[in-house]
Amino acid sequence: MNEIKIFSPATVANVACGFDVLGFCLDSVGDEMIIRKVDKKGIHITHVEGFDLPLEASLNVAGVSALAMYETIDVDFGFEIEIYKNIKPGSGIGSSAASAVGSVFGMNELIGRPFNKTQLTEFAIKGEALASKCEHADNLAPALFGGFTLVKSVSPVQILEIPSPDDLYATIIHPQIEIKTSESRAILPKEVALSDAITQWANVGSLVHALHTSNYNLIKDSLHDVIVEPHRSKLIPHFNEVKTEVLEAGALGCGISGSGPSIFTLNKGLETANKVKETMENVYAKTDIAFEVHVSKINTKGVKAIY
Amino acid sequence: MNEIKIFSPATVANVACGFDVLGFCLDSVGDEMIIRKVDKKGIHITHVEGFDLPLEASLNVAGVSALAMYETIDVDFGFEIEIYKNIKPGSGIGSSAASAVGSVFGMNELIGRPFNKTQLTEFAIKGEALASKCEHADNLAPALFGGFTLVKSVSPVQILEIPSPDDLYATIIHPQIEIKTSESRAILPKEVALSDAITQWANVGSLVHALHTSNYNLIKDSLHDVIVEPHRSKLIPHFNEVKTEVLEAGALGCGISGSGPSIFTLNKGLETANKVKETMENVYAKTDIAFEVHVSKINTKGVKAIY
């Protein structure tokens, strides 16, 4: 096999209570990439479509993770990468993670899978760091492993795969505003009340238990964020209105996707997910903010070859 | 049935990472109680053995929880309670919880089990509050439900039962020093670093996942407390030495049991648990502090009738 076409999915990091550690994978939205073995050594990004991103490998997220892997293998050929980007950079649903994951997943397939997913995460972290200025894996892990993941540790990389109940659907709205990464970081407190931290880890433990036992009511009871959301939600116009209305429409929970501005919900069943989609659309339709909405089953496979 | 004899087990709260929410149940150490229906209405504590505790029901932990239940039932009889106390008050392995749970469990059995375990927890909380001056359930929950429990919420009571791997054994040492509750509370910070809180909830999520998947290595990786132990361990002489040596002897993890002074370990297999027992004994044998050590399989049943 000299060429592979892959689908690299969008992902939701944090999942309300699990700031910096939890994430899950979407299957209705993602990037496509073609990775091809070529005689010319090195990593060559030959085409980028969808958004304006650099072709220079060392300046491109997919290129940086590809280079990190390429440096560890001893081959007399190189790789061409074509990127068909559907996930808007800055939307908060793992655009850079999809890029970082896609290139190394595709290359690994072309050379006979010498690396496992944990090792691929290590390469992808280098690409992610180019975009986000720090090494984190809360979007990379679900993009690579699929389903729900818990990043137990980044150094060394230790990713836990948490089961996903069958009937769980995400609805996500991307209000097309820009939140500066610097601002979304600066707004977080350095210290938090011990009592809030206890509430948060009760919810994390409880969410993990709920996913293991397919207990939708407990998923609902666990999807609360008392630490980050009270601060970051201020940066997302109409967040509180969206949250109130989707919960009323039947969503199990609602929170900020990654560092925003996208807002995610989890829902039992496609019907509720679609109703929640309408509810979200109605809130933003009354404003002058453009938006995009996705409804997706949880993708339990992660990044994959497509034909 | 007019009389029941019950075993009410000792418990370990917090379990390293899960301050205020996690706990597990022991089966080799606990109190015995006899509860008996009598004509005379009310709650009558007729005998206390082992430690000096009040006979007046409203001043006795077992009596207060019994009264809380008694007030909600409409009966023309009363209950006598005999308490054979083995768990030393103030040892940090749920002495008051065992008392609070035992009376209401026994009474419920005698009147045909009108209450479920969540309701029994609500009564027992009243007794626990007499001893610890606050309503908490992190020892009550494992004493009532058995196994590992997560207290998702106290008001309303919501207890999650987390599975226990078959080959898990606890070794616990009780160095017989007194830690004042006021001191062990005052030493805790009101605020904690967000980065530490993230580490802690990654560990809580990871421990719950490890218990669901019987992953002993992951149990080991999750049993860390970066929030409370650094403060409270200062109140327990030789804590750091014990911890270093038991981990070397093969314990999966080691931490403070409840608010101390007992120190618990979790171990894979009885052989390791016994080796850890010796290791703990050796540390305190070199001091002038008296101690008691328990080795116990995780008790998955909780409080029970004995014959």
Interface residues (C-beta under 8 A of the other chain):
Chain A: C17 G18 F19 D20 V21 L22 L150 V151 K152 S153 Q158 L160 I162 L188 P189 K190 E191 V192 A193 L194 A197 I198 Q200 W201 A202 N203 V204 G205 S206 L207 V208 H209 H212 L218 D221 S222 I227
Chain B: C17 G18 F19 D20 V21 L22 L150 V151 K152 S153 Q158 L160 I162 L188 P189 K190 E191 V192 A193 L194 A197 I198 Q200 W201 A202 N203 V204 G205 S206 L207 V208 H209 H212 L218 D221 S222 I227
